């Protein structure tokens, strides 16, 4: 019996020893997990050390994690009295929860950091392709012979000159062909269609760039790509670094909308420039100004030779830097940062927010995000409502009445004014809706979805530290709006007034629609932006009136009653003029006219059917003040002289009688 008892005691001791060892190993595992999760959280936290308000909190949390784990280690090897001992199973359960929470917080912080880093793409990618008309039977660049090839003439331009030469050298194209220099893409496309050149170099995404350009809508369908190349440059190499300005002081940001058929920022710095919005923000007053610049606004383009005027959207085809410099030169306001956003990603962003509240100005229907009609048509009613992602994108895109839309939806959805200005205003409505909805984000899963939508579809030159410095602004906004249903930020509406004018484009040789800004409107807008930035002193409006009976409506600066200050003087279409009217126009505008009369039966006499300068050409761009007009002249019909019958008869008589002829005289 004693032997059996001893054996049982030994067995119990061995079992206890084994259990203690297993318990110790388990405790060590939990402590190691606690230490690892703590380190994971500390590393994640220190990525936010640049936020002043969080510095002390980060240090305190770090100290607590270190002390907690030290106590765990000490406690592991210290003997405890049984009465004070807490069941290890409970301790491990609580520790497990703590480890999970620590890992979750660290993961969330790292996820945010990753998204912020991804929003500032490391490289700017420029992609160029060699294209030709589809009817051209050549498919391999090596087989190009005896042809004319157009490239850029600026030897410092990466997209127009350097990258094309990489393709030329790779396939030895210059050996058997003639290389011609051009200043712009529009001239290349024009000469490709006319047959003056056989091959040209364009940005690889040229189909998207020109799908809404007058005269070039079918460019992608008419051409084919023979070869492509690309180069990645850092923001510094591309001269796209932001300023070092802290967002705790007033700053500017240029929002550039990329209207693509697919999500993500494409591997090309060229884009269509359908949305150009200049924003100024004052963090002290939580006020912003927002100016939508219509795509057809006629301004000096910074990267064109002699900064020639053209549609501002054409600057976008030459890259982000060209747009930034163009807007800076035109407004005289330094742009601190830019954010290029693909509108196709708006669908995911708005859906992640659970929709946005917008007062839609008119009922409309539009293609979906994939540019499809039919069953994919997006219909939106007029009035206040919650828009989903597809509807928000449709509102941002809509700018004209569509015949396809009429067929798909009916006249109800094609009423109201539609143009680039209206689209700009619609885009601002969507941006406001997104900002206002952001204050109600509570679900962590929504945060992840929102971060993904933003980071995948945006490129900015704001560093992670700069973006994180928005924390203090966000804190002030959230504090002031916690119990408010109003807007988070006061946004002053700006409107660049002007007039329409069709002008002959020297590059494409087409007469294109342009929007000529009003200089007074421009001056008022720039003044408002500079006041918000604190660059000039704000002048109080002493004419303000308000009555409780009327709803207060904020004025839109620059809008009321302003057309273009001065439109350009253009060469008329003389084919509709009489000679007297042409002379009168020339006298009035300081021109002389040389008339060249040409005999033709194709036009009535006196008809002016040809002119040395094309209609709608700006007179200030004419090389001389003399215009040659070709006028139709009736072809002169030479009538032979009438026959003298009497003389003929006398001659015959004389010949018949023979009386007076020398031959018959003796």
C-alpha positions in Angstrom: 0.0 0.0 0.0 2.8 2.4 0.9 4.5 1.6 -2.3 1.4 2.4 -4.3 0.9 5.6 -2.3 4.5 6.6 -3.0 4.0 5.8 -6.7 0.9 8.0 -6.8 2.7 10.8 -5.1 5.6 10.6 -7.5 3.1 10.5 -10.4 1.4 13.6 -9.0 4.6 15.4 -8.6 5.7 14.5 -12.1 2.4 15.5 -13.5 2.5 18.8 -11.5 6.1 19.4 -12.8 5.0 18.7 -16.3 2.0 21.0 -15.9 4.2 23.7 -14.4 6.6 23.4 -17.3 3.7 23.6 -19.9 2.3 26.5 -18.0 5.6 28.3 -18.0 6.1 27.7 -21.7 2.6 29.0 -22.3 3.2 32.1 -20.1 6.5 32.7 -22.0 4.6 32.4 -25.4 2.0 34.9 -24.2 4.7 37.3 -23.0 6.5 37.0 -26.3 3.3 37.7 -28.1 2.7 40.6 -25.9 6.2 42.0 -26.5 5.9 41.4 -30.3 2.5 43.1 -30.5 3.8 46.0 -28.3 6.7 46.5 -30.6 4.4 46.3 -33.6 2.2 49.1 -32.1 5.1 51.2 -31.1 6.6 51.2 -34.6 3.2 52.0 -36.1 2.7 54.9 -33.6 6.1 56.4 -34.3 5.1 56.9 -37.9 2.8 59.6 -36.5 5.4 61.3 -34.3 5.3 64.4 -36.6 1.8 65.3 -35.3 2.5 67.6 -32.3 -0.6 66.7 -30.4 0.2 63.0 -30.6 3.8 63.2 -29.5 3.2 63.1 -25.8 0.5 60.4 -26.2 2.9 58.3 -28.3 5.6 58.5 -25.7 3.2 57.7 -22.9 1.7 54.7 -24.7 5.3 53.5 -25.5 6.3 53.7 -21.8 3.1 51.9 -20.7 3.8 49.0 -23.2 7.4 48.7 -22.1 6.6 48.8 -18.3 3.7 46.4 -18.8 5.8 43.8 -20.5 8.6 44.2 -17.9 6.1 43.6 -15.1 4.9 40.5 -17.0 8.4 39.2 -17.2 9.1 39.9 -13.5 5.8 38.5 -12.5 6.6 35.3 -14.4 9.5 34.3 -12.1 8.2 35.7 -8.8 6.4 33.4 -6.4 3.0 34.5 -5.4 0.8 33.7 -2.5 -2.1 31.5 -3.4 -4.7 33.8 -2.0 -3.6 36.7 -4.2 -3.0 34.5 -7.2 -5.5 35.1 -10.0 -6.4 32.1 -12.1 -4.0 31.9 -15.0 -6.7 31.0 -17.4 -8.4 34.4 -16.7 -5.1 36.2 -17.0 -4.3 34.6 -20.3 -7.8 35.4 -21.6 -7.4 39.0 -20.7 -3.9 39.1 -22.1 -5.2 37.6 -25.4 -7.7 40.3 -25.7 -5.1 43.0 -25.0 -2.8 41.4 -27.6 -5.6 41.3 -30.2 -6.5 45.0 -29.5 -2.8 46.0 -29.8 -2.3 44.2 -33.1 -5.6 45.7 -34.4 -4.6 49.2 -33.5 -1.1 48.7 -35.0 -2.6 47.2 -38.2 -5.0 50.1 -38.6 -2.3 52.7 -38.1 0.0 50.8 -40.6 -2.9 50.6 -43.1 -3.4 54.3 -42.9 0.3 54.9 -43.3 0.4 52.6 -46.3 -2.5 54.4 -47.9 -1.0 57.8 -47.4 2.3 56.7 -48.9 0.5 55.2 -51.9 -1.4 58.4 -52.4 1.9 60.1 -53.1 3.1 57.9 -56.0 6.9 57.5 -55.9 7.3 57.9 -59.6 5.8 59.9 -62.4 5.5 57.7 -65.5 5.7 59.1 -69.0 4.6 56.7 -71.7 4.9 57.4 -75.5 3.8 55.4 -78.5 4.6 55.4 -82.2 1.3 55.4 -84.1 0.1 55.4 -87.7 -3.2 55.2 -89.5 -4.9 51.8 -89.5 -4.9 51.7 -93.3 -1.1 51.6 -93.2 0.0 48.0 -93.8 3.2 48.3 -91.8 3.0 46.5 -88.4 6.6 46.3 -87.4 8.7 49.5 -86.9 11.7 47.8 -88.4 9.9 47.8 -91.8 9.3 51.5 -91.9 11.0 52.8 -95.0 10.9 56.0 -97.1 8.5 57.7 -94.7 8.1 61.0 -92.9 8.0 60.7 -89.1 7.0 63.6 -86.7 8.5 64.1 -83.3 8.8 67.1 -81.0 11.4 69.8 -81.8 12.2 70.7 -78.2 15.3 68.6 -77.4 14.8 68.9 -73.7 11.2 67.6 -73.7 11.1 64.0 -72.4 7.7 63.0 -73.9 7.9 64.8 -77.3 11.6 64.3 -78.1 13.8 62.1 -75.8 11.4 59.0 -75.6 10.6 59.1 -79.3 14.3 59.0 -80.1 14.6 55.9 -77.9 12.1 54.1 -80.2 13.8 55.6 -83.3 17.2 54.3 -82.2 15.9 50.9 -81.1 14.5 50.2 -84.5 17.0 52.2 -86.6 14.1 54.2 -88.0 16.1 57.3 -88.8 18.3 55.4 -91.3 15.8 55.1 -94.1 13.3 57.8 -93.1 12.9 61.6 -92.7 12.4 62.9 -89.1 10.5 66.1 -88.9 10.3 68.4 -85.8 6.9 69.7 -84.5 6.1 72.0 -81.6 2.8 70.3 -80.5 0.7 67.1 -80.8 -2.2 68.8 -82.6 0.0 69.7 -85.6 1.3 66.1 -85.7 -2.3 64.6 -85.7 -3.4 67.1 -88.4 -0.6 66.2 -90.7 -1.0 62.5 -90.1 -4.6 62.7 -91.3 -3.7 64.9 -94.3 -0.9 62.6 -95.3 2.0 65.1 -94.8 3.6 62.7 -92.4 3.2 58.9 -92.1 4.0 58.3 -88.4 3.8 60.4 -85.2 4.6 60.0 -81.6 1.8 60.6 -79.0 1.2 59.8 -75.3 0.2 56.1 -75.1 -3.2 57.1 -73.6 -4.0 59.4 -76.6 -7.4 57.7 -77.0 -8.6 59.1 -73.7 -6.9 62.5 -74.2 -8.6 63.3 -77.5 -12.0 61.4 -77.3 -13.8 64.7 -76.6 -11.6 66.9 -78.8 -13.4 68.5 -81.8 -12.3 66.8 -85.0 -10.3 64.1 -83.2 -13.1 62.1 -81.6 -12.3 59.0 -83.7 -8.5 59.2 -83.4 -8.1 56.0 -81.4 -10.3 54.1 -83.8 -8.5 55.5 -86.9 -5.0 54.6 -85.7 -2.8 51.8 -84.4 0.2 51.6 -82.1 3.4 50.1 -83.5 5.7 50.6 -80.5 5.7 52.1 -77.0 8.2 53.1 -74.4 8.0 54.7 -70.9 10.2 56.2 -68.3 9.7 56.6 -64.6 11.0 59.7 -62.9 10.8 60.8 -59.2 8.8 63.8 -58.3 12.0 65.7 -57.9 13.3 64.7 -61.3 9.9 65.8 -62.8 10.0 69.1 -60.9 6.7 68.2 -59.2 7.8 68.4 -55.6 5.4 70.4 -53.3 6.4 73.3 -51.3 7.7 73.0 -47.7 4.8 75.0 -46.5 3.1 73.6 -43.4 -0.7 73.2 -43.6 -1.1 75.1 -40.4 -0.7 78.2 -42.5 -2.9 79.1 -45.5 -2.1 77.0 -48.6 -3.2 76.3 -52.1 -3.9 73.0 -53.8 -4.7 72.3 -57.5 -7.2 69.5 -58.0 -6.9 67.8 -61.4 -9.6 65.4 -62.5 -8.7 62.5 -64.8 -11.8 61.2 -66.5 -10.9 57.6 -67.3 -12.9 54.5 -68.2 -11.1 52.5 -65.6 -10.0 52.9 -62.0 -6.5 53.8 -60.9 -4.1 56.5 -62.1 -2.8 55.4 -65.5 0.9 55.1 -66.2 1.1 58.4 -68.0 1.6 61.9 -66.8 -0.6 63.2 -69.7 -4.3 63.4 -69.0 -7.4 65.0 -70.4 -7.8 67.9 -68.0 -11.6 67.8 -67.8 -11.6 69.1 -64.2 -9.2 71.8 -63.0 -10.1 73.2 -59.6 -7.9 75.7 -57.7 -8.5 75.7 -54.0 -7.2 78.0 -51.3 -7.6 77.1 -47.7 -7.1 79.1 -44.5 -6.8 76.8 -41.4 -7.2 79.7 -39.0 -10.7 80.7 -40.3 -11.6 77.3 -41.7 -12.6 79.0 -45.0 -11.8 77.9 -48.5 -12.2 79.3 -52.0 -12.9 77.0 -54.9 -12.5 78.0 -58.6 -13.4 75.6 -61.4 -11.5 76.5 -64.5 -13.5 75.3 -67.6 -11.5 73.0 -69.9 -12.0 75.4 -72.9 -10.7 78.5 -71.1 -8.5 80.4 -73.5 -5.2 81.2 -71.7 -1.4 81.3 -72.3 -0.1 77.7 -72.1 3.2 77.6 -70.2 4.8 74.8 -72.2 3.8 76.1 -75.7 6.3 78.1 -77.6 6.0 81.8 -76.8 3.3 80.7 -74.3 0.7 80.8 -77.0 -2.9 81.0 -76.0 -5.0 77.8 -76.2 -7.6 75.8 -74.3 -6.3 75.0 -70.9 -7.2 71.4 -71.3 -4.4 71.2 -74.0 -1.9 71.9 -71.3 -2.9 68.7 -69.6 -1.9 66.6 -72.6 1.7 67.9 -72.0 1.7 66.8 -68.4 1.0 67.9 -64.8 3.9 70.3 -64.7 2.5 72.2 -67.7 -0.9 72.6 -66.1 0.5 73.8 -62.8 2.7 76.4 -64.5 -0.1 77.5 -66.7 -2.5 78.1 -63.8 0.3 79.8 -61.7 1.2 82.1 -64.6 -2.5 83.0 -65.3 -3.5 83.7 -61.7 -0.3 84.9 -60.2 -0.9 82.6 -57.3 1.7 80.0 -56.2 0.4 76.4 -56.1 1.7 74.6 -53.1 0.4 71.2 -53.8 -1.6 69.3 -56.4 -3.8 66.2 -56.3 -4.6 64.3 -59.5 -7.7 62.3 -59.0 -9.3 59.6 -61.3 -13.0 60.3 -61.3 -13.7 56.6 -62.0 -12.5 55.9 -58.5 -15.2 58.2 -57.2 -17.7 55.3 -57.5 -15.9 53.3 -54.8 -15.3 56.3 -52.6 -18.9 57.5 -52.5 -20.2 54.0 -52.0 -17.8 53.5 -49.2 -19.2 56.6 -47.5 -22.7 55.2 -47.9 -23.7 57.8 -50.5 -23.6 61.6 -50.4 -26.2 64.3 -50.0 -26.5 66.6 -53.0 -29.1 69.1 -54.2 -29.0 68.1 -57.9 -29.7 71.1 -60.1 -31.5 69.3 -62.9 -32.7 65.8 -64.0 -30.3 64.1 -66.3 -29.1 60.7 -67.6 -25.5 59.8 -68.4 -23.3 56.9 -69.3 -22.1 54.7 -66.4 -18.5 54.5 -65.2 -17.6 52.2 -68.1 -19.0 54.7 -70.7 -22.0 52.4 -71.5 -25.6 53.3 -72.3 -28.6 51.0 -72.6 -29.3 49.1 -69.5 -26.3 50.7 -67.9 -27.6 54.3 -68.2 -27.6 56.2 -65.0 -30.7 58.3 -64.3 -30.7 61.1 -61.7 -33.7 63.2 -60.6 -33.6 66.9 -59.7 -33.6 68.0 -56.1 -32.1 67.0 -52.8 -31.2 63.3 -52.6 -28.6 60.7 -51.6 -26.4 59.8 -54.6 -24.6 56.5 -54.9 -21.2 56.2 -56.5 -22.4 55.8 -60.1 -24.8 58.7 -59.8 -22.1 61.0 -58.2 -19.7 60.2 -61.1 -22.5 60.8 -63.7 -23.2 64.2 -62.1 -19.5 65.1 -62.2 -19.2 64.1 -65.9 -22.4 65.6 -67.3 -21.8 68.7 -69.4 -24.1 68.5 -72.4 -27.3 67.2 -73.8 -26.8 63.8 -75.5 -28.8 62.5 -78.4 -28.0 59.0 -77.0 -29.3 60.2 -73.7 -32.5 61.4 -75.4 -33.1 58.0 -76.8 -32.3 56.2 -73.6 -34.2 58.5 -71.2 -36.4 61.0 -72.9 -36.7 64.8 -73.0 -37.2 65.1 -69.3 -33.6 64.2 -68.6 -32.2 66.6 -71.3 -33.6 69.9 -70.0 -31.7 72.8 -68.4 -28.4 74.4 -69.2 -25.4 72.1 -69.7 -21.8 73.2 -70.4 -18.3 73.1 -68.9 -19.2 75.7 -66.3 -22.2 73.7 -65.1 -20.0 70.6 -65.0 -17.5 72.5 -62.8 -20.3 73.5 -60.5 -21.6 69.9 -60.3 -18.1 68.7 -59.4 -18.0 71.2 -56.6 -21.3 69.9 -55.3 -19.9 66.4 -55.3 -16.8 67.4 -53.5 -18.8 69.3 -50.8 -21.0 66.2 -50.4 -18.0 64.0 -49.8 -16.4 66.4 -47.3 -19.7 66.8 -45.4 -20.3 63.0 -45.3 -16.7 62.4 -44.0 -17.6 63.7 -40.5 -20.0 60.8 -40.0 -17.5 58.0 -40.5 -17.7 55.6 -37.6 -17.2 52.1 -39.1 -13.6 50.9 -39.3 -14.3 48.8 -42.4 -15.6 52.0 -44.1 -12.3 53.7 -43.2 -10.3 50.9 -45.0 -12.6 51.1 -48.1 -12.3 54.9 -48.2 -8.5 54.7 -47.9 -8.3 52.2 -50.7 -10.5 54.2 -53.0 -8.5 57.4 -52.3 -5.0 55.9 -52.5 -5.6 53.8 -55.6 -7.1 56.7 -57.6 -5.1 59.7 -56.5 -1.6 61.0 -56.9 -0.3 64.0 -55.0 3.0 65.7 -54.2 2.0 66.0 -50.5 4.4 63.9 -48.4 3.0 61.6 -45.7 4.1 64.1 -43.1 2.3 66.9 -44.8 -0.9 64.9 -45.1 -0.6 63.9 -41.4 -0.3 67.6 -40.5 -3.9 67.9 -41.5 -4.7 66.3 -38.2 -4.9 69.6 -36.3 -7.2 71.0 -39.0 -9.4 67.9 -38.9 -9.5 68.1 -35.1 -10.7 71.7 -35.2 -13.3 71.0 -37.9 -14.7 67.9 -36.1 -14.8 69.9 -32.8 -16.6 72.8 -34.3 -19.0 70.6 -36.3 -19.7 67.9 -33.7 -23.1 69.3 -32.8 -23.7 70.9 -36.1 -25.5 69.7 -39.2 -24.0 72.4 -41.4 -20.9 72.2 -43.6 -17.5 71.4 -42.1 -15.7 74.2 -44.0 -17.1 77.5 -45.3 -16.5 77.4 -49.1 -16.6 80.7 -51.0 -17.9 80.2 -54.5 -15.9 81.6 -57.4 -17.0 81.9 -61.0 -14.8 83.0 -63.9 -17.2 84.9 -66.2 -16.6 85.3 -69.9 -17.9 84.8 -73.4 -17.8 82.2 -76.1 -15.7 82.7 -79.2 -14.8 80.3 -82.0 -11.1 80.9 -83.0 -9.0 79.3 -85.7 -6.4 77.0 -84.0 -3.0 77.5 -85.6 -1.9 74.0 -84.6 -4.9 71.8 -85.6 -6.0 74.2 -88.4 -9.5 73.8 -87.1 -11.9 76.5 -85.9 -12.5 75.5 -82.2 -14.7 76.7 -79.4 -13.0 78.7 -76.7 -14.1 80.5 -73.5 -12.6 84.0 -73.3 -12.5 85.1 -69.6 -13.6 88.5 -68.3 -10.7 90.4 -66.9 -12.7 92.1 -64.2 -14.1 88.8 -63.1 -10.6 87.3 -63.1 -9.3 90.2 -60.9 -12.1 89.8 -58.4 -11.5 86.1 -58.1 -7.7 86.5 -57.6 -8.4 89.2 -55.0 -10.7 86.8 -53.1 -8.1 84.0 -53.2 -5.3 86.2 -52.0 -7.5 87.5 -49.2 -8.2 84.0 -48.1 -4.4 83.2 -48.2 -3.7 86.3 -46.1 -1.6 87.8 -48.9 -3.7 91.0 -49.0 -5.9 92.6 -46.4 -9.5 91.7 -46.5 -11.8 94.6 -47.4 -15.1 94.3 -45.5 -18.3 94.5 -47.6 -20.1 97.6 -46.4 -23.0 97.1 -48.7 -24.3 94.0 -47.0 -28.0 93.8 -46.4 -30.0 91.1 -44.6 -33.6 90.7 -43.5 -35.0 87.9 -41.4 -37.8 87.5 -44.0 -35.4 86.4 -46.7 -33.1 83.4 -46.9 -29.5 84.5 -47.0 -27.7 83.4 -50.2 -23.9 83.7 -50.5 -22.8 85.7 -53.4 -20.7 84.0 -56.1 -17.6 86.2 -56.6 -16.9 87.0 -60.3 -20.2 85.9 -61.7 -22.8 88.6 -62.1 -23.2 90.3 -65.5 -19.7 89.8 -66.7 -19.0 88.8 -70.2 -15.5 88.8 -71.9 -13.9 92.3 -71.4 -12.7 92.2 -75.0 -13.1 89.5 -77.6 -10.4 88.9 -80.2 -10.7 90.6 -83.6 -10.9 87.8 -86.1 -10.5 87.5 -89.8 -14.1 87.2 -91.2 -15.3 84.6 -93.7 -15.1 86.9 -96.7 -17.1 84.4 -98.9 -20.2 86.0 -97.3 -18.9 89.6 -98.0 -19.3 91.8 -100.9 -16.3 93.7 -102.2 -17.5 96.9 -100.7 -18.1 95.2 -97.3 -14.6 93.7 -97.4 -13.1 97.1 -98.1 -15.0 98.6 -95.2 -13.8 95.9 -92.8 -10.2 96.3 -93.9 -10.4 100.1 -93.4 -11.8 99.7 -90.0 -9.2 97.1 -88.8 -6.1 98.6 -90.5 -5.7 96.0 -93.2 -5.2 96.4 -97.0 -6.8 94.1 -99.5 -5.3 92.8 -102.7 -7.9 91.4 -105.1 -7.0 88.6 -107.4 -9.6 88.2 -110.1 -9.7 84.7 -111.6 -11.8 83.5 -114.4 -14.0 80.6 -113.3 -17.3 79.2 -114.0 -17.5 77.5 -110.6 -18.7 80.7 -108.8 -20.8 83.6 -109.8 -19.1 86.8 -111.0 -17.9 89.0 -108.0 -18.0 86.1 -105.5 -15.1 86.0 -103.1 -14.2 82.3 -102.8 -10.7 82.2 -101.5 -8.7 84.2 -98.9 -5.0 84.2 -97.9 -5.9 84.0 -94.1 -8.4 81.5 -92.9 -11.7 82.6 -91.3 -11.7 83.1 -87.5 -7.9 83.6 -87.4 -6.8 86.2 -84.9 -5.8 89.4 -86.6 -3.0 90.0 -84.1 -1.4 86.7 -85.2 -1.4 87.6 -88.9 2.1 88.0 -90.4 1.2 91.1 -92.4 -1.7 93.5 -92.7 -2.4 92.6 -96.3 -5.0 90.1 -97.2 -5.3 88.6 -100.7 -8.9 87.8 -101.8 -9.6 85.8 -104.8 -12.7 86.9 -106.7 -14.6 84.9 -109.4 -14.5 86.6 -112.8 -16.7 85.7 -115.8 -14.7 84.0 -118.5 -14.6 86.2 -121.5 -16.1 84.7 -124.6 -14.3 85.8 -127.8 -16.8 86.4 -130.6 -15.4 86.3 -134.2 -16.2 89.5 -136.3 -19.2 89.2 -138.7 -18.5 88.1 -142.3 -18.7 90.9 -145.1 -21.0 89.4 -147.6 -20.7 92.2 -150.2 -16.9 92.0 -150.5 -17.3 88.2 -150.9 -19.8 88.7 -153.7 -17.6 91.3 -155.5 -14.6 89.1 -155.4 -16.6 86.2 -156.8 -17.9 88.4 -159.6 -14.5 89.7 -160.5 -13.1 86.2 -160.5 -15.9 85.0 -162.6 -15.6 87.8 -165.3 -11.9 88.0 -165.3 -12.1 91.6 -166.7 -10.0 93.4 -164.1 -7.5 90.8 -163.2 -3.8 91.3 -164.2 -3.6 87.9 -165.7 -6.3 88.8 -168.3 -5.0 92.2 -169.3 -3.1 92.3 -172.5 
